[in-house]
Amino acid sequence: MKIKVFVFIFLVGTLALISLVKTYLVFEYKRNFSYLSELEQKVQNYKNEQSKLNVEISIIETEIYSFKNVNLDSPGSNIR
């Protein structure tokens, strides 16, 4: 009788320990997943900002190039 009770308590304890470990691992996975998702969102925001900056830089370079090619002495020029 004592052996049956001991085995039963051991199995219940083992089952409880396994369920606690599983719960811990699930919450750890969820926490890491949310952290990685947040990190990925920040990376996407930085990529969008980088794209916007690249477009602005190319526009500025184009404007500088076009201003260098303007002949200020031409009759159609309104720049003074």
Secondary structure as the mmCIF struct_conf table of DSSP 4:
data_model
#
loop_
_struct_conf.conf_type_id
_struct_conf.id
_struct_conf.beg_label_comp_id
_struct_conf.beg_label_asym_id
_struct_conf.beg_label_seq_id
_struct_conf.end_label_comp_id
_struct_conf.end_label_asym_id
_struct_conf.end_label_seq_id
HELX_RH_AL_P HELX_RH_AL_P1 LYS A 2 LYS A 68
TURN_TY1_P TURN_TY1_P1 ASN A 69 ASN A 69
TURN_TY1_P TURN_TY1_P2 LEU A 72 ASP A 73
BEND BEND1 SER A 74 SER A 74
TURN_TY1_P TURN_TY1_P3 PRO A 75 GLY A 76
#
